Structures are given as structure tokens and as C-alpha cells.
Amino acid sequence: MTRTLFELADGSVIGTHHRRNGENNQDASAIYQDDMLTIGIVCDGCSDSKFSESGSRIGSRLILQSLVKQLKRYYQSTIDWSTQPSPAAWSTDRRFWDRIERDTTSSLHQLAQQMGESLTEQIAMHFLFTTIGFIIAPTGGVFFSFGDGVIVVNGEVLQIGPFPGNAPPYIGYQLVNSRIGTENPELLKFQVHREIPLADLNTFMVGTDGVLDLKRSAERPLPGKSSRVRPLSQFWEEDQYFLNPDMANRLLRLANQEVHIFDPVTRALLKTEFGILPDDTTFIVGRRRKEG
């Protein structure tokens, strides 16, 4: 059902700051889609962590698989989900989200213990990441987060964060002592930001906080070109991003390339135009399939 209703595209690019420092792209994404469920997760690793890109990749898969498992169990045990409140009873049930957190943190805990003697050190180095995601189920769409990022539903942009001290909560903090856990324990929970009936959902995007830089750069020219970046809406309005799975990545790479401008006669370097996305930028975008 959801696979025939919605099509997806995604893109990711390393930020200019990380590239100049010889670091990796610390973002990651994961997608699941079948007839019953369409789920997308983007994760953003902590910039101060040495290997947080590994946590983002592992964490996105762990959260995705936990959601698939719990939701399939829910819908397969429900006799007639069409009679339930929209989007679904599970979306506001704290017990559902607690199970996702337990599934994820138990796997992270096991991995971290096997990686070194100090659990706190391994979590800090590898497993601090934020999460933004969406679930499209038979009863509707749900958009959620654990930390900062961007959610767009039917063109309406919702910015999650920044948090006090520019310190977002990470699900890994549930496994170690942290200031956020002591001062604001309610932040160390999945938060549901938007619920929408299936019939009302047309376009959507979830992204790491680098998407805000992409949004602000809409009128800026691409480095070395006269064409501009253009608004976020291009990603859900234009067919090219869904027909060619690399088109979103291609635009992001153009936006973040470093271009040297030379004098055509003397070949002397005139100037260098730098990429316009300082932070890693990753998103998943979706839209209702066109009829026919």
C-alpha cells in the first residue's frame, strides 16, 4: 500500500568543514519500504566524537529495524486497523517508543562493551548521534526525532533545535552519565512532532541540520556556475530526483565543490569559490506518486 502510494529519493554530502579537516561525512540514512510500511531515518554524528560516522550508520539501521519489527507486530495483531484513530494509537503510546529505545540502546551497549574496557569511552567515540525520521503506515504518517534536525511536511518546515548550549541529546546518553540526562531527562526520549492522516500527506522531507544551510542557500549561485541552488521544494516537485537516484547527490556535490577560477590568457589563479554547505547535509524526501 505505502510503496504504491509514495516514492522516495535521498542525498548526502560531506560538509566543507569536515572535508578541510580530513574528516568523514558523519551523517547516515536508512530506508525501508514495503506494501505496509515506508520508513526513513537520518542520523547525524556528534562532531566532537572521533568516529561518530560509524555510530550514525549503525544507529540508523538499528532504529530502522526496531521500528519495522515493532510496527509489523502491531499491525499484524490488529484485526481491523482501518477503524482506529488516525494516524495510529502507537504513535502517542510512550511504551511503543520506549521499546524502540530499549532495542537500540541494548544493541549499542553490547557493541560498545565488545569494543573496549570503558563503556563511556566507546559510546563517546562511536555512538553519539541524533535521529530524525518518518513512518508512513496504513493509518497515517508520523514524524519524530531524537535530537536536532529538519522536518518538512507538505511544504511546512519544522526546525528541531538548537538545544541549550548547542548540545543536542543523543540516544547514546541513555547508556552513560550526561549533563542532559541529569538536567533535562525528558530530552532523552523520542519526540513525535507531527502526525497526519494518510489522505492528507502529499510531500515530506527529513534531514540533518545541514539542510538548514541548504535552505538558506536557495538564491546563492553554485560554485563556479551561474545557476543557483534553488529552494528545497525542488526535491519533491521535480521528477528528476525520483527518476535518477543520484540526482540529489549530484546537486549536493555541485553545491559543495571547490572551484578555482583562472585567467583564460595567463592561466593565473583569479579566485577560489568554496562549497556553500559547511556542515554535512543529508536528507530523505518523498512525495505521493502521480496517478498513472
C-alpha positions as CSV (number, residue, x, y, z in Angstrom):
1,M,0.0,0.0,0.0
2,T,2.5,2.6,1.1
3,R,5.0,1.5,-1.6
4,T,2.4,2.1,-4.3
5,L,1.4,5.5,-2.8
6,F,4.8,7.1,-2.2
7,E,8.1,7.4,-3.9
8,L,11.4,8.3,-2.2
9,A,14.7,9.9,-3.0
10,D,17.7,10.8,-0.8
11,G,21.0,12.6,-0.9
12,S,24.1,13.3,1.3
13,V,27.3,15.3,1.1
14,I,30.2,15.9,3.4
15,G,30.4,19.5,4.8
16,T,33.2,21.8,3.8
17,H,34.4,22.0,7.4
18,H,34.8,18.2,7.7
19,R,36.4,17.9,4.3
20,R,39.0,20.6,5.1
21,N,39.9,18.8,8.4
22,G,40.3,15.5,6.6
23,E,37.2,14.0,8.4
24,N,34.4,11.8,7.0
25,N,30.8,12.5,6.4
26,Q,29.3,11.9,9.8
27,D,25.7,11.6,8.6
28,A,23.9,8.5,7.6
29,S,20.5,7.4,6.3
30,A,18.4,4.2,6.1
31,I,15.2,3.5,4.2
32,Y,12.7,0.6,4.4
33,Q,9.6,0.3,2.2
34,D,7.1,-2.5,1.6
35,D,3.4,-2.7,1.0
36,M,2.6,-1.9,4.6
37,L,5.3,0.5,5.8
38,T,7.5,3.2,4.5
39,I,10.2,4.3,7.0
40,G,13.1,6.7,6.7
41,I,15.9,7.6,9.2
42,V,18.7,10.1,9.0
43,C,21.3,10.3,11.7
44,D,24.0,13.0,12.4
45,G,27.1,12.0,14.4
46,C,28.5,14.3,17.1
47,S,31.2,16.5,15.5
48,D,33.4,16.2,18.6
49,S,33.4,12.4,18.5
50,K,36.4,10.7,16.8
51,F,34.4,8.0,14.9
52,S,30.8,9.1,15.1
53,E,30.2,8.3,11.4
54,S,30.2,4.6,12.5
55,G,27.5,5.3,15.1
56,S,25.4,7.1,12.6
57,R,25.5,4.2,10.2
58,I,24.9,1.5,12.8
59,G,22.3,3.6,14.7
60,S,20.2,4.4,11.6
61,R,20.0,0.6,10.8
62,L,19.3,-0.4,14.4
63,I,16.4,2.1,14.8
64,L,15.0,1.3,11.4
65,Q,14.9,-2.4,12.1
66,S,13.4,-1.9,15.5
67,L,10.6,0.2,14.0
68,V,9.9,-2.4,11.3
69,K,9.8,-5.2,13.9
70,Q,7.5,-3.4,16.3
71,L,5.2,-1.9,13.7
72,K,4.8,-5.2,11.8
73,R,4.0,-6.9,15.2
74,Y,1.4,-4.2,15.9
75,Y,-0.4,-4.2,12.5
76,Q,-0.3,-8.0,12.1
77,S,-2.0,-8.3,15.5
78,T,-4.6,-5.7,14.7
79,I,-7.8,-7.1,13.3
80,D,-9.0,-4.0,11.5
81,W,-6.6,-1.1,11.6
82,S,-8.9,1.0,9.3
83,T,-11.3,1.5,12.3
84,Q,-8.5,3.0,14.5
85,P,-7.9,6.7,15.2
86,S,-5.6,8.3,12.6
87,P,-2.7,8.0,12.3
88,A,-2.5,5.3,15.0
89,A,-2.7,4.5,18.7
90,W,1.0,3.5,18.8
91,S,2.3,7.0,17.8
92,T,1.4,8.6,21.1
93,D,2.0,5.5,23.2
94,R,5.1,6.0,25.3
95,R,5.5,2.3,25.7
96,F,6.0,1.9,21.9
97,W,8.8,4.5,21.8
98,D,10.4,3.0,25.0
99,R,10.6,-0.4,23.2
100,I,12.4,1.3,20.3
101,E,14.8,3.0,22.7
102,R,15.5,-0.3,24.6
103,D,16.1,-2.2,21.3
104,T,18.5,0.4,20.1
105,T,20.4,1.0,23.4
106,S,20.7,-2.7,24.2
107,S,22.4,-3.3,20.8
108,L,24.7,-0.3,21.3
109,H,25.6,-1.4,24.8
110,Q,26.5,-4.8,23.6
111,L,28.7,-3.4,20.8
112,A,30.4,-0.9,23.0
113,Q,31.2,-3.5,25.6
114,Q,32.9,-5.7,23.0
115,M,34.9,-2.8,21.6
116,G,36.8,-1.8,24.8
117,E,37.1,-1.8,28.5
118,S,35.5,1.6,29.0
119,L,31.8,1.7,28.0
120,T,31.7,5.5,28.4
121,E,34.8,6.0,26.2
122,Q,33.4,3.7,23.4
123,I,30.0,5.5,23.5
124,A,31.7,8.9,23.4
125,M,33.9,7.9,20.5
126,H,31.4,6.0,18.3
127,F,27.8,6.1,19.4
128,L,26.7,9.7,19.8
129,F,24.2,10.7,17.0
130,T,20.9,12.5,16.5
131,T,18.0,11.0,14.7
132,I,15.2,12.4,12.5
133,G,12.7,10.1,10.9
134,F,9.3,9.4,9.5
135,I,6.9,6.4,9.5
136,I,4.1,6.0,6.9
137,A,1.8,3.3,8.0
138,P,-1.7,2.2,6.9
139,T,-3.2,4.6,9.4
140,G,-1.1,7.7,8.6
141,G,2.3,9.5,8.8
142,V,4.3,10.2,11.9
143,F,7.4,12.4,12.1
144,F,9.8,12.1,15.0
145,S,13.2,12.9,16.4
146,F,15.8,12.2,19.0
147,G,17.9,15.4,18.8
148,D,18.1,18.2,16.2
149,G,17.3,18.3,12.5
150,V,14.7,19.3,10.0
151,I,11.2,18.0,9.1
152,V,9.1,19.3,6.2
153,V,5.5,18.1,5.7
154,N,3.5,19.4,2.8
155,G,6.0,22.3,2.4
156,E,5.8,23.3,6.0
157,V,9.3,23.4,7.5
158,L,9.8,22.4,11.2
159,Q,13.3,23.1,12.7
160,I,14.1,20.8,15.7
161,G,16.7,22.6,17.9
162,P,19.1,24.1,18.5
163,F,19.2,22.9,22.1
164,P,20.7,24.8,25.1
165,G,24.4,25.2,24.8
166,N,24.1,23.9,21.2
167,A,24.3,20.4,22.8
168,P,21.7,18.1,21.3
169,P,20.5,15.0,23.1
170,Y,21.8,11.6,21.8
171,I,20.3,8.3,22.4
172,G,23.7,7.1,23.5
173,Y,23.4,9.3,26.5
174,Q,20.9,6.8,27.9
175,L,23.9,4.4,28.5
176,V,26.2,6.9,30.3
177,N,26.1,9.7,32.7
178,S,25.5,13.0,30.9
179,R,24.6,16.6,31.9
180,I,21.5,16.4,29.7
181,G,20.3,13.2,31.4
182,T,20.7,14.9,34.8
183,E,19.3,18.3,34.0
184,N,16.7,17.5,31.2
185,P,15.9,13.8,31.3
186,E,12.8,14.4,29.2
187,L,15.0,15.2,26.3
188,L,16.5,11.7,26.3
189,K,13.3,10.4,24.7
190,F,12.0,10.1,21.1
191,Q,9.7,13.1,20.4
192,V,6.8,13.0,18.0
193,H,6.4,16.3,16.2
194,R,3.8,15.8,13.6
195,E,1.0,13.3,12.8
196,I,-1.0,13.4,9.7
197,P,-3.7,11.2,8.1
198,L,-2.6,9.2,5.1
199,A,-5.0,11.0,2.8
200,D,-3.6,14.4,3.7
201,L,0.1,13.6,3.2
202,N,1.5,14.7,-0.1
203,T,5.1,15.6,0.3
204,F,7.7,15.3,3.0
205,M,11.4,15.6,3.9
206,V,13.5,14.7,6.9
207,G,17.1,15.9,7.2
208,T,20.1,16.6,9.4
209,D,20.6,20.2,10.5
210,G,22.8,20.8,7.4
211,V,19.6,21.0,5.4
212,L,19.0,24.4,7.1
213,D,22.2,25.7,5.3
214,L,20.8,24.2,2.0
215,K,17.5,26.1,2.6
216,R,19.3,29.4,3.3
217,S,21.4,29.0,0.2
218,A,18.5,28.8,-2.2
219,E,19.4,32.0,-4.0
220,R,23.1,31.5,-4.0
221,P,24.9,30.5,-7.2
222,L,26.5,27.1,-7.3
223,P,30.4,27.4,-7.0
224,G,31.8,28.2,-10.5
225,K,28.4,28.4,-12.1
226,S,25.7,31.0,-12.9
227,S,22.8,28.6,-11.9
228,R,21.5,28.8,-8.4
229,V,20.9,26.2,-5.7
230,R,17.1,26.8,-5.7
231,P,14.6,26.1,-2.9
232,L,14.1,22.8,-1.0
233,S,10.8,22.4,-2.8
234,Q,12.7,21.3,-6.0
235,F,13.4,18.0,-4.3
236,W,9.8,16.9,-4.0
237,E,8.4,18.8,-7.0
238,E,10.8,17.7,-9.8
239,D,10.6,14.3,-11.3
240,Q,14.4,14.0,-11.9
241,Y,15.2,13.3,-8.3
242,F,12.9,10.3,-8.3
243,L,13.8,9.0,-11.8
244,N,17.5,9.1,-11.2
245,P,18.7,8.0,-7.7
246,D,21.9,10.0,-8.0
247,M,20.4,13.4,-8.9
248,A,20.1,14.7,-5.3
249,N,23.6,13.7,-4.6
250,R,24.8,15.4,-7.8
251,L,23.3,18.7,-6.8
252,L,24.7,18.5,-3.3
253,R,28.2,17.7,-4.7
254,L,27.9,20.8,-7.0
255,A,26.9,22.9,-4.1
256,N,29.9,21.8,-2.1
257,Q,32.6,21.6,-4.7
258,E,35.7,23.9,-4.6
259,V,36.2,25.7,-7.9
260,H,39.4,27.5,-9.0
261,I,38.8,30.3,-11.5
262,F,41.8,31.0,-13.7
263,D,42.6,33.9,-16.1
264,P,41.9,32.4,-19.6
265,V,45.0,34.0,-21.1
266,T,47.7,34.0,-18.4
267,R,46.2,31.0,-16.5
268,A,46.9,32.8,-13.3
269,L,44.6,31.9,-10.4
270,L,42.0,34.7,-10.1
271,K,39.9,33.4,-7.2
272,T,38.6,30.2,-5.5
273,E,34.9,29.6,-4.9
274,F,34.2,27.3,-1.9
275,G,31.4,25.0,-1.2
276,I,28.4,26.6,0.5
277,L,27.4,23.8,2.9
278,P,29.7,23.9,5.9
279,D,28.0,21.0,7.7
280,D,27.3,17.5,6.5
281,T,23.9,17.6,4.8
282,T,21.7,14.5,4.4
283,F,18.0,14.1,3.7
284,I,15.3,11.7,2.6
285,V,12.5,13.2,0.5
286,G,9.2,11.7,-0.5
287,R,6.0,12.5,-2.4
288,R,2.7,10.9,-3.3
289,R,3.1,9.1,-6.6
290,K,1.4,10.7,-9.6
291,E,-1.6,9.0,-11.0
292,G,-0.8,6.8,-13.9
